[in-house]
Amino acid sequence: MSSSKDKQNAIRKLKALNFSAKTDVKDFRDKINSTFSSIYLPNQVSLSERKFDDVECDVIEPVMFSSRRILIYVHGGSFVGGSRKAYRPFVSTLANSMACKAYLPEFRLAPAFPYPSSVEDVQKVFETVFTEAQAALSVISDGSKNDDEKSEIIVAADTSGASIAVSLLLSINEKYRSGVSRLILFSPWLDISDDNQIFKVRKASDEVFTAEGIRFAAENYTHVANRNSPLVSPLKGSPAEFKGFPKVFIQMGEKELFLDDAEKFHSLIYDAGSKCDIDIWKGMMPMFQLADEYLSESHLAIEKIGKMITNPSHDDESETRILLKLEKN
């Protein structure tokens, strides 16, 4: 496992994701881009671009992938930062592990474009991708109907992007939602409402984020009244609102501010009749998956997700489960 020095280097890198009232928005965006972008993409993936209406989008294709499996990734960045440029390396690694084509939208960002601008942009991409995937599978080569096959669309997101991804799934109609096989969330922010207890603890923080910074990001994203909506803070939803939700997989480090919220979300999804797994990595910080040059756990975590997606027997369990926190050293 990774040494304490490796973990320190990883934390130093990941702190570029933390937004605060003292940070200029442009400087914050530039720092994320310079920290996480790369000239070279891993695993020999191919990169092209496509525009969905007015939303620019990366299209990432591994050397080998299933034509029926599609990933739509909603990046984090405290609602005000993050970009295709910054997230290309990570999404390329994820797509390669999952053997799927990936779409990475460049959605509008707060504060210039507050909620629901980001959700509307991601929805444009999703609905077109869904429609095209269904059309591609509707007729096989001999012209007969292929009723037994369907596309597998996976939606994934991290940190603030989790709010946008869940909002997308709650906003689309049942036909579209039924096409989503799974929602994968990395270190998700699931309750940014003003009454979250995290914001009431003086100087609450983990190794990457501060409660003060998250609250400031939320204030830039939308006004206080909106933050009590499940479209912004999913934990504010009821089981009835999440009925028919796809299976959820949450991957987090052991040392995260929002870990308790993830466990509450697990209960909410379970009560709605769906499945939610939480995969907690001992000794890890938020978004440790983005620090793969320092942490061996980053590679193992993505490899685990890849096996879960490409080998369904890995995930063949009859009961919803939660991987509880491991004992601390």
Secondary structure as UniProt FT lines:
FT   HELIX           4..14
FT   HELIX           15..17
FT   TURN            21..22
FT   HELIX           25..36
FT   HELIX           42..44
FT   STRAND          46..52
FT   TURN            53..54
FT   STRAND          55..61
FT   STRAND          66..74
FT   TURN            78..80
FT   HELIX           84..98
FT   STRAND          100..105
FT   TURN            110..112
FT   TURN            115..116
FT   HELIX           117..138
FT   TURN            141..142
FT   TURN            147..148
FT   STRAND          152..158
FT   HELIX           160..171
FT   HELIX           174..177
FT   TURN            178..179
FT   STRAND          180..186
FT   TURN            194..195
FT   HELIX           197..200
FT   TURN            202..203
FT   HELIX           211..221
FT   HELIX           224..228
FT   TURN            230..232
FT   HELIX           234..236
FT   HELIX           239..242
FT   TURN            243..244
FT   STRAND          247..253
FT   TURN            257..258
FT   HELIX           259..271
FT   TURN            272..273
FT   STRAND          276..281
FT   TURN            282..283
FT   TURN            286..287
FT   HELIX           288..290
FT   TURN            292..294
FT   HELIX           296..310
FT   HELIX           312..315
//
